[in-house]
Amino acid sequence: MATVLSVSGSPSASSRTGRLLRHLDARLAARGHEVIPLDVRTLPAEALLGADFRHPAIVEATALFARADGIVIGTPVYKAAYSGVLKALLDLLPQYALAGKTVLPLATGGTTAHVLAIDYALRPVLSSMGAGHIVQGWFTLDKDLTLHADGTLTIAPAAGEGLAQVLDQFTTALDRAPLPALAG
């Protein structure tokens, strides 16, 4: 099965975006995929904001992108765009860090006014980074995600159905993606 890097672009440790991604990670793992979670907020701020390409944490994050067959990128929407912490990481990755990768963009936000942030803010960046296939993204309203004290997440039925559909599209695209050539 495929290796999937699951990137949370939320600056908050208790974010709905992060919990949503970890929920989807479990679903991907149940389908046999190796899932590697990456919370961008855990990377050193001085490395991200100082554009320190050689910082060990940035080098390691770059290696995770290179290793992955598929990337799930989740972000809260702020001012009709993806988060600044996610932008800081994407700016440090090589120009074609997503070359040949299958990518699933996800976003969360408080209002449907931000629903187009995936298509008008995030998708162009992912495309410019060479993504092999960007599947249909999904925007989830904050009110459709309920965080519980025990760390579990409840997703409203309609939002859950939509997420299941885009996750199916993502895994189907991963299964169809050609395997990388082995070095000889």
C-alpha positions as CSV (number, residue, x, y, z in Angstrom):
1,M,0.0,0.0,0.0
2,A,0.9,3.7,-0.2
3,T,2.7,5.9,2.2
4,V,0.6,9.0,3.1
5,L,1.9,12.1,4.7
6,S,-0.9,13.8,6.6
7,V,0.0,17.5,7.1
8,S,-1.9,19.7,9.6
9,G,-1.4,23.4,8.8
10,S,-3.2,24.5,12.0
11,P,-1.2,26.6,14.5
12,S,-3.3,25.3,17.3
13,A,-2.7,22.1,19.3
14,S,-6.5,21.6,19.9
15,S,-7.7,22.5,16.4
16,R,-10.6,20.9,14.6
17,T,-8.4,20.7,11.5
18,G,-5.8,18.6,13.3
19,R,-8.4,16.3,14.9
20,L,-10.1,15.9,11.5
21,L,-6.8,14.9,9.9
22,R,-6.0,12.4,12.7
23,H,-9.5,10.9,12.2
24,L,-8.9,10.5,8.5
25,D,-5.4,9.1,9.2
26,A,-7.1,6.2,11.1
27,R,-9.4,5.6,8.2
28,L,-6.4,5.5,5.8
29,A,-4.4,3.2,8.1
30,A,-7.5,0.9,8.3
31,R,-7.3,0.6,4.5
32,G,-3.7,-0.6,4.8
33,H,-1.8,2.6,4.1
34,E,1.2,3.7,6.1
35,V,0.2,7.2,7.5
36,I,2.8,9.7,8.8
37,P,1.3,12.6,10.6
38,L,3.0,16.0,10.5
39,D,1.8,18.9,12.5
40,V,3.5,21.9,11.1
41,R,3.1,23.8,14.4
42,T,5.6,21.4,16.0
43,L,8.4,22.6,13.6
44,P,10.7,25.2,15.1
45,A,9.3,28.7,14.5
46,E,12.7,30.2,14.0
47,A,13.4,27.7,11.2
48,L,10.1,28.3,9.5
49,L,10.1,32.1,9.8
50,G,13.9,32.4,9.3
51,A,13.7,30.3,6.1
52,D,16.4,27.9,7.5
53,F,16.4,25.2,4.8
54,R,19.2,23.4,6.6
55,H,17.6,23.2,10.0
56,P,17.4,19.4,10.9
57,A,13.6,19.6,11.4
58,I,13.1,21.2,8.0
59,V,15.4,18.7,6.3
60,E,13.4,15.9,8.0
61,A,10.0,17.4,6.9
62,T,11.3,17.7,3.4
63,A,12.4,14.0,3.5
64,L,8.9,13.1,4.6
65,F,7.4,14.8,1.6
66,A,9.9,13.0,-0.7
67,R,9.1,9.6,0.9
68,A,5.3,9.9,0.6
69,D,3.2,8.6,-2.3
70,G,0.3,10.7,-1.3
71,I,-0.2,13.9,0.8
72,V,-3.3,15.0,2.7
73,I,-3.0,18.7,3.5
74,G,-5.4,20.2,6.0
75,T,-5.7,23.8,7.0
76,P,-8.0,26.2,8.8
77,V,-9.0,29.1,6.6
78,Y,-7.9,32.5,7.8
79,K,-8.9,35.6,5.7
80,A,-9.9,33.4,2.8
81,A,-6.5,31.6,2.6
82,Y,-4.6,28.7,4.1
83,S,-2.7,29.2,7.3
84,G,0.5,31.2,7.6
85,V,2.3,28.3,9.3
86,L,1.4,26.1,6.3
87,K,2.6,28.7,3.9
88,A,5.9,29.0,5.8
89,L,6.5,25.3,5.4
90,L,5.5,25.1,1.7
91,D,7.8,28.0,1.0
92,L,10.8,26.0,2.4
93,L,10.1,22.9,0.3
94,P,11.8,22.3,-3.0
95,Q,9.9,23.8,-6.0
96,Y,8.7,20.4,-7.2
97,A,8.3,18.7,-3.8
98,L,4.9,17.3,-4.8
99,A,6.0,16.0,-8.2
100,G,4.2,12.8,-9.0
101,K,2.3,12.9,-5.7
102,T,-1.5,12.4,-5.2
103,V,-2.7,15.2,-3.0
104,L,-6.0,15.7,-1.1
105,P,-6.5,19.3,0.1
106,L,-8.8,19.9,3.1
107,A,-9.9,23.0,4.8
108,T,-12.0,23.9,7.8
109,G,-13.6,27.3,8.6
110,G,-16.4,29.1,10.4
111,T,-18.4,30.1,7.3
112,T,-19.2,29.0,3.8
113,A,-17.8,32.3,2.6
114,H,-14.4,30.5,2.8
115,V,-15.4,27.4,0.8
116,L,-13.5,28.6,-2.3
117,A,-10.2,28.9,-0.4
118,I,-9.2,25.4,-1.5
119,D,-9.6,26.2,-5.2
120,Y,-8.4,29.8,-5.2
121,A,-5.6,29.8,-2.6
122,L,-4.4,26.2,-1.8
123,R,-4.8,24.3,-5.1
124,P,-2.7,26.7,-7.2
125,V,0.2,26.4,-4.8
126,L,0.0,22.6,-4.8
127,S,-0.2,22.6,-8.6
128,S,2.8,24.9,-8.9
129,M,4.7,22.4,-6.7
130,G,4.2,19.7,-9.3
131,A,1.5,17.6,-7.7
132,G,0.8,14.7,-10.0
133,H,-2.9,14.6,-9.2
134,I,-4.9,16.8,-6.9
135,V,-8.2,15.2,-6.0
136,Q,-11.3,17.1,-5.2
137,G,-10.8,19.0,-2.0
138,W,-13.3,19.3,0.9
139,F,-14.3,22.2,3.1
140,T,-15.8,21.4,6.5
141,L,-17.6,23.9,8.6
142,D,-16.4,24.2,12.2
143,K,-19.9,23.6,13.4
144,D,-19.9,20.2,11.7
145,L,-16.9,19.0,13.8
146,T,-17.5,18.4,17.5
147,L,-14.4,17.8,19.7
148,H,-14.9,15.8,22.8
149,A,-12.8,15.9,26.0
150,D,-11.5,12.4,25.4
151,G,-9.9,13.5,22.1
152,T,-12.6,11.9,19.9
153,L,-14.2,13.7,17.0
154,T,-17.8,13.6,15.9
155,I,-18.5,14.7,12.3
156,A,-22.0,15.8,11.2
157,P,-23.6,13.2,8.9
158,A,-23.6,15.3,5.7
159,A,-20.0,16.4,6.2
160,G,-19.0,12.9,7.0
161,E,-20.5,11.6,3.8
162,G,-18.6,14.2,1.8
163,L,-15.4,13.4,3.5
164,A,-15.8,9.7,2.9
165,Q,-16.3,10.4,-0.8
166,V,-13.2,12.5,-1.2
167,L,-11.2,10.0,0.9
168,D,-12.4,7.3,-1.5
169,Q,-11.3,9.4,-4.5
170,F,-7.9,9.9,-2.8
171,T,-7.3,6.2,-2.1
172,T,-8.5,5.2,-5.6
173,A,-6.1,7.7,-7.1
174,L,-3.3,6.4,-4.9
175,D,-4.0,2.9,-6.0
176,R,-3.8,3.9,-9.6
177,A,-0.7,6.0,-9.3
178,P,2.4,4.4,-10.8
179,L,5.0,3.2,-8.4
180,P,8.3,5.0,-8.4
181,A,11.1,3.4,-10.4
182,L,13.6,1.5,-8.2
183,A,17.2,2.7,-8.4
184,G,19.4,0.3,-10.2
